């Protein structure tokens, strides 16, 4: 599993684009009309948005409070220090938990049985392998310190006990959240927009209006993305408090 994790770690960022494309493959419905009546589409829309937004909220809070640098080095697992504050006090992999919820949510939003029943379990297997590879590195580097951390903090399940004290006791770094998350936000928001506009023509019956709306959203999000990227590259916005 560690070898598998090290392999997928190299390509984990590109994995998201591939997974989003799988949302549009033909699939049996997760929630069929005969289950919920004429307004059946509202169930996957509302549930999917709730789940996927919960994932981004977890990611946002995690990054804003205490960002963990596990971006790798030379496409290999790497960490400068063991981060145990912020949301990492309550879960060892909150960013990955956020990713899982984000993708599960868009799978529900797509009303895709194949995505939820086949793609998501495969994604969970890949993430488990990546986490085991990361833990192997951290255990070799930090030894007993990492073992002690593992003994008190869950790998996947977030322990909400004391989380209010964590949130109140730390400063949320909005700049860091935006600078570290703007790539993810772009892909995620475009994916959600495409699903809502083209998967559910009931919401916007006119086809020309759907196309115009989607193009407008892409242009607005693209402009916002370009502006944030400019601020980052020019040094006009930094994540240093």
N, C-alpha and C positions, 0 to 999 in steps of 0.2 A: 504493500500500500504506500509506503514511503517513496519508493521509486516512481510509482504512478503519480503521486502527489507532486514530486519534483518536476515531472514531465509537464503536467497541466499547469503548474505554477508559472511556467514560461509564457503560457498563452492565455492566462486567466482574464486579462483585460479584453482581448479580442473575443473571448467566449460570449460576452454579453451581446454583442452585435449579432452573432450567430443565433443565440437563443431568442432574440427579438424577432428575427426573420422566421423562426419556426412557429411563431404565433399565427402566421397567416397561411399555414398549410391546411388543406381541407381536413375536417375532423368531425366525428359525431358530436352532437351538442352535450355539454356538461349538464345544462338545465334546459329541458325540452318544453315546448309550448303546452303539451298535455299535462305537465306537472304544475304549471303556474298560470295557465290561461293566456289571454291575449297580451297581457302586460308582462309576460315571462321575462322579457329582456331587461326589465328594471332590476331583477334580482341579481344577475351576474354583474350588471353595471354598478349597482350600489355596493355589493359585497366586494367586488374586485377593486373598486376605488378605495374602499376602507382599508383593505389588506395592503395594497401597494403603497398607499400614503403612510400607513403605519411603519412600513419598512423604511421609507425615506426619512421619517421623523426619527427613527432609531439611529440611522446613519448620521443624520444632521446633528443630533445631540451628542453623539459619540465624538464626531470630528470637532465640534465646537468646544467641547470641554477638554478633551485630552487626546490629541491625534496620535495614532501609533504609526511609526515608520516601519512598514514591512513591505516596502515597494520592491524589495529585492535588489540585488547587486549582480550585474552581469547575468541577469535572468535567473538568478538563484535566490533561494530564501536567505534573507539577511535582516538583522535587527541590531540597532546600535545600543538600545537599552531595553530593559523589561518594563513596559508600561502597565501599571496596576491601578492608576487613579481614574477618576471619571467613571464612565459606564463600564470600564474594564474592571472595576471593583465588583460588578454585579454579573458579568459574563465575560468569558475569555475571548469570545469572537463576536462582539456585537455588530461589527460592520458586516460580517458574513450573514448574521441573522437578518440584518436589514436587507441585504441583497436577496436572500431567500424569500422573504415576505414580498419584496418588490416584484420579483418574477412570478411568484405564486399568484399575487394579486392581478397582474396583467394576464396570466393564464386564465384566471376566472373571468376577467373582463372580456377576454376573447371567446369565452364560453366554449373552450376547447377541451374535450375529454382526453384527446391524445396528449395534449400539453401537460395537463394536470396529472394524468395517470402514468405517462411514460417519460416525458421530457424532464419533469421535476424530479422523479426518483433518480434518474441518471445524473442530473445536476447535483443532487444531494450526495451521491456517491463520489462525484468528482471533488466536491467541497470537503467531504470527510477525508479524502486522500490528501488534499492540499493541507488541511489542518494538521494531520498526522505528520506530514513532512515538516511543517513549521514547528510543531512541538518537539520533534526530534532535534531540530537545530537549536531551539531555545533551551532544551534540557542539556544538550552538550555544552552550550555556552554559559548558561547561568546556574546549572546544577541544582543544588538544594534550594536555592531561592525560587527557582521555577517550580520545583516539586511542591514547595510550601504554598505557592500561589494556586497551583492546580488543586490542592487538597481543600481549599476554602472557596474556590470559585468554579461554577459549572462551565463546561465547555460550550454548551449550546443554550440551555435554558437560562433566561434572565431572572435573577433573584431581585425582586422589587423591594425587598426589605431594606430600609434605610436609604432608598433612592432619592427621597425628597431632601434629605440632608446632603446628599451628593450634589444635587442640582443647585441647592441654595448656597452651598459652600464653595462653589467654583464660578469663575467668570466665563461666560459664553463668548467665544471668539467668532464673531460674525464674518470677519474678513477671511479667516481660515476656512470656515465652512464654505464660503462662496468660491474661494480660490481652489480648494481641493475637490469640490463637488460639481463644478460647472460642466465638466465633460459628461458625468453621469446624468446630471439634470437634463442636458440637451437630448440625449438619446432616449431617456425615460419619458420626458414630456412629449416628444415627437411620437414615440410609440403609443402612448396613451391617446393622443389626439387622433392618430390614424385609426386606432381601434374604434374609438367612439364615433368618428365621422363615417367610416366606410363599413364597419361591421354592423352598425345599427342605423340603417337608412330611415328607421321609424323616427329617429330624433330630428333628422333634416331630410324631408322627403325629396326635395329638389336636388338632382345630381349635380347640376352646375354650381349651385350654392355650396354643396359639399366640397367640391374641388377648390373653389375660390377661398372658402374658409380654411381649408388645410394649407393651401399655398400661403395665405396670410399668416397663419400660425408659424409655419416654417420660417418665413422671412423675419417675423418678430423675434422668434427664439434665436435664429441665426445672428441677428443684429445684436441681441443681448449677449450671446456667446462671444461674438467678435469683440464687443466692448470690454467684457471682463478679461478676455485674453489679452487685449491691448493694455489694460491697467496692470495686469500681472507682468507681462513682458517688459513694460516700460518702467516698472518699479514704482508706479504711482499708487499701487495698492499692495500691501504686504500683509502677512499673517503675524507679524511681530507686534506684540502689544506695546 
